[in-house]
Each structure stands twice: as C-alpha cells, then as structure tokens.
C-alpha cells in the first residue's frame, strides 16, 4: 500500500487542478457566462428586506440560480442537490463556495425555485439571454426549424372509490395539467416542449409548453414572430396543411414542410424526394432534443403542474443555449457572453 502523505495547505488546490484536467464543463460555464447579468431579474422576484429587521440574510440570488443550473444539468432532486454540493468540490468551485461556507439546504432550494416559478422568472431569463445572443450576432436568420418533444410526468391512474373515501386529498397529489397522448404504438403522459430554432446556429429562439395531447401544429403560429418574415420554415409532416401554409405565406414565411400521405392520396416519388431533402435540414433540431435527453434527462421531470413544468422547460432550453452559445462564441473568439 502506498504511504499516505500528511495534509498540506495546497491539497484542495491540487485536487481541483486534477478535476479541471478531466474537462469539467462547469469551468466553461463560469469562464464564458457573465452570471451577474441575471442578477436584476433574479432580485426582482423577491421583496426587498430591511436589514434592520434582523434574521438570517438570504443566500446570494445569483449563487442560488447557479444551484438550479446544477440541479437541471445533473438531473438532481432537491435533497440530492444539497448532498452533492456538500460532497463535490467541483460544485463548490462553480458556486464560489469554500468548505467553511454554509450550503443551502433542500428546502431553501425548493423555496427559491418556487418563487422564481411564481414570478415567471425562468421565461424572462431565457428571453434575456436570447436577446444577448441576438446582439452578439449569433442568431443568423437563415431559416427556422420547428418541432416538439415529449416531457413525461409520473404516470397516474384514477383512484379507486374506497381510496377516495380513505384519502380525500388524493386528487391534490395528481398532476391535473398533464395529459395522455399516443405516438405510433407508444403512450405518453405529460407535456410537450415546442421549440423554434435558428436553422444555421441551432439556437432555441422561442418555445411553448403544452399538455402532451396538444397537436404540434396548433402551437406553430404562437412560436413565430416578425423576425421570421422572409425566412424559410422547416418542419415535419405534423405541421402539414394547406390552410396553415397559406397563413405562413401571408406572413411572408416560406413553408418547407414535409408532405404526408392521406387516405385517398399516397406520396409520389417527387413528394418522397422533397421530403428527404427537407429532412436533411429539419433533422438539425434532433441534435437539440438529443442533448436534452442524454445530458439533461428532460424526458421526465420531477415536478407537477404546468407552471412548474414550464419553468423547468425554460431552464432546460436556457442551459442548452448556454452551452451552444459558448461553442459558437469560441468559434468567433469571443471572451464571454
């Protein structure tokens, strides 16, 4: 057995250096993102407290927001978030905490997240960062792509009559905003994240959250803005429809939507060739959903209710844009965004 050395003053520093060599993604975030830009919005969600009143001062709002970034990035519960911050040096460095500092407990994390949900801060932070990406010239405006992905909620079944009698509060534990839908032969219960992305940069420019039963095409016009005028819009066959495409043309948008076969009309060879050509561009949106499924595990969230789900989806979309923005900024040799 190798002999243990005695504890020295720089052991923590050396351990962090080793973690850095393992390409810790949190280092990129701290190096490239100016977190202080978010402070005014975060502070606006909380009442101003007179320091003369006394009591424990609140945790720094920006640091708490970064805690939520960690929670979504590593798919942690509130209890696991507290534990992992206590346990992992890389988390502490990301948050600017030292061993002697107090770590927010799970209830504090939950309360902070709830307050941001009530004030719709997650959506506002997403919009603020999008405007910054726009100002930096990272939104190219050479076409848009729209699509939707499922975000599942814990599956629920109606309680039996005897259970209702024993537990009258049973319904309060249900997610009454979520809904069932079926795609192919697979049933889903939960919500949908409808996104619009900039075709060239693959940045999310707008999104909507709905129950899973909402058809993709019903949200299309809500995703579009005046900035989309004159651009090509790429989408799969779920968005196909003559009336819908007529509205797009009226708005100055060029529809590039894949055709689908109907009962009395099968696709021609020309239709199939066009679909393949459109799919080669439309598929760029799948890279985003792949990141969210594999890195953020957003196919299933831990909260219930459309307000909380919308906040978490907004945070997921923001985290994707943070990492994508960092990648694009490096290509442009920018220091921070």
N, C-alpha and C positions, 0 to 999 in steps of 0.2 A: 504494500500500500504506500502511495506517495505521501511523504510527510507534509502535514498541514503547516502553512506559514502563519505567522501572527497577523492580526488585523492591523491594517495601516490606514493612514488618512486618505489615501487616494484609491482605495479598493472600489468604492462606489463609482468613481470616475472611470476606472479601467473596465468595470463591468458594463457600463453604458457604452463605452467605445466598442466593445465586442458586439453588443446588440446593434449598434449602428452599422457595423460591417455586414450584418445579416440583412441589410436593406430594409430597415424598419420604415413602413410607409408613413408613420406619424411624423417622422422627421421632415419628409417632403411637405406635409401639410403645414407644419409650423414655419418652415422656411419660406414657403411661397404664398401663404394666405395671410392677409392683414386682418386678423381677427377683431381688432379694435373698430373696424368699420361697422361691425354689427352691434356695437355697444348701445348707441342711441335707441335702436329698435328694441333691444332686449330690456333696457332700463324702462322704456315706456310701458311695458306690461305690468309694472309693479308700482304700487303707491309710494310716494316719497315719505320716508320715515324721518321724523325729527330725532337727531342723535341725542337730544336732551332727555328723551323719554326713557332711554336705557334699554336693557335687553341685549341679547347676543346679536352682533352685527351680522347681516346676511352674507352669504358667500358671494364672491365676485361673480357677476352675471355672465361675463364672457367665459370664465372658467367653467361655470355650470353648463353653458351651452356646449362647450367642448366635451363635457361629460356625456351629453346626449349624442354628440357625434361618435364618441367611442362606443356608446351603447348600441347604436344602429350599425356601426361599422363591424362590430364583432358579435352582433345579434345576442345581446345580453339582457337578462331580466334586471329589475331594479336591485334585487339582492345580489345578484352576480356582479353587477356594475360596481357596487360598493366593495365587494370582496376583491375583484380584480384590480381596482385602483390601489387597494391596500397591498396587494400581493405583487404587482408587476411594476418594475422600475421604469419601463418604457412608457406606461400610462402616466406615472407621476411626472416624468420629464415633459410629456406632452401637455400636461395640465399646469406645469410650473410649480409643482408641489415638492416639498422636501419631506424627509422622514419625520421631522418634528411638527409638520403642519397637520391640521385637522382635516380629515377626509369627509365629504358629505355622505350621510347615511342614505339608505334606500328610500326612506320616507321623504327626505329632503329632495332627492332626485325626482320622485314621483310628483311632489307638490310643485316643483319648478316646471316640470313638463306639463302638468295640468294647467298652470297659469298661462303658459305660452299658447296652449290649445284654446283656452277661453278667449284670449285676445287675438287669435288668428295670426300669431307672430311667425309661425313656420312658413306660411304662404308669403308673408311680407318679406322675410329674409330671402326666400327663394327669388322673389321678384327683384329685390335689391341687388343680389349677386348677378342675376341675369343682366340687369342694366349695366353693371360694371363690365361684364363680358362684352356687351354690345359696344360700350365706349372704347374698349381696348381693341375693337376691330376683329374680335374672334367669331362673331356671327357674320357669315359670309353672304347670306341672302342669294343663294344659287339653287333654290328649291327647298321644299319642306316635305317631310315624311310624317304620316300619322299612323298610329297603331295603338293597341291596348293589350294589357296583360292582366292575368288574374292575381289577386292578392287574397289568399284564403284566410277565413276566420275559423276558429274551432267549430267543428260540426255539431249541431244541436238538433235535438228531436223533441217533439211536443211531450210535455209531462203527462203521466197517467193521472186519471181523475183522483185516485187515492193520494198521489203525491201532491197534487194541488191542495188537497184538504190539509195534509200534514204540514206543508210549507207554502203559505200564501205568498211569500216573497219570491217564489221560484221564478216568476216571469221577469223580475228585476235583474236576474243573472243572465238573461237572454240578450243576444245581440239582435234587436228587432230591426235594425237598419240594413243588416246583411240579407242576402237573398241567394236562392239556388239558381243555377243555370247548367246547361249541358253543352259540351263541345265534343263532337264526334260521339264516342260512347262513354265519355268520362263526365261525371257530375262534379260541379264546383259549388262551394258555399262561401260567400264572402263579398269581395268588391273587385272593381276594375280600376287600374291606373291607365287613363287615356293620356297619351303624350303626343306632342308635336315636336319634331326635332329639326334643326337646321341640317339640310342634307349633306353639305360639304364638311362642316365641323363636327357633326354628330353631337351637338349640344342640345339639351332639352330647353325649348323656348317657352313652352306652355303645357299645362296639364289640367285634367279634371278627374275627380274621384266620384264614382257612382257605385251603386249596388251591382253585383255581378250579372244580374238579369238584364241590365240596360244594354241595348244593342249598340255596337261600336259606332254605327253611322249616326245615331241620334245626337252624339256629342260633337260631331265633326265641326259644325258651324260655330260652336262655342269656343273651339280651340283656335280659330282663325282670327287674325287682326288685320288692320290696314297695312301693316308691314309686309303681308303676304301677297299683296297685289302685284301682278306681273310675274309671279313665280310659278313654277310647276309644282303640283301636289301629287306625291306618290303614295299609293295606298293599295291594300289587297282587295279582294273581291267583296269583302264585307261592306265596303263603302260604295259599291256599285249601285247606280240608279240614275235614270235619265233626268228626273226632276232635280235630284241633288247636284248632278253635274251641270245642269242648266244654271242653278244658283251660283255655283263656283265660277262659271264663265261670266255671268252677270257681274260678279265681284272682281273680275279681271284676273282670275286664277285659272291656270291651265291644268285641267284634271288629267292625271296619268294613273288611272285606276284600273286594276286588273278586271277583266270580264269574268263572268261565271256562267255556267250552263244553267238553263231553266228547263221547265218541264217539256216545253214544245220546241226548244231550240238548243241544240248541242253546239259546243265550241268548234269553230272551223280551224283549219291548220293555221290560218292567218291570225286568228284570235290567240291560239296557243303560242305562236311565235312572239306576239306582242306581250303576252303575259310573262314569258320568260325574260324578255328584255326589261320589262318593268320590275320584275322580281330581283334582277341583278342590282338594282339601285335600292328598291324598297327594303331589301334584306339588311341594310345598314342599321335599321332600328333594332334588329335582333341582337346586335352586339351590346346594346344598352341593356336589354332585358337579360341577357346572359350575365352581364356584370352584376345586376341586381339579384339574380337567382343564386349565383355562385359565390359572390363576395358578400352581399348584404343579407342573403337568405330572406328576401322580401316576399317570397311566395306564401309565407304565413307570418302574420304579426300577432303580438301578444295582447293587444288591447281590443276593445269592442266599442261600437258606436261610430257613426260616420264622421263626427267631429274629430275624435282621436285618430281614427284611421287616416283621415285627410291630412292631419298634422304630421303623422309618421311617413306617409307617402311623400309629402312635400319635403321632409327631411331626407328621405331616400334619394329623391330627384336632385336635391341640393348637393348631397355627398357625391353623386355621380358627376355633377357639373364641376364640383371642386377638383376632382381627380382629372377629369377631362380637360378642364381649364388649365391645370398645372402642366399637363402634357403639351397642350397647344402653346402655352406661354414659353415653355422651354424651346420649342421649335422656333419661336420668334425672339428667343434670347432675352425675354423679359425677366425682371428680378422678382416681382411679386404681383399678385392680382388681388 
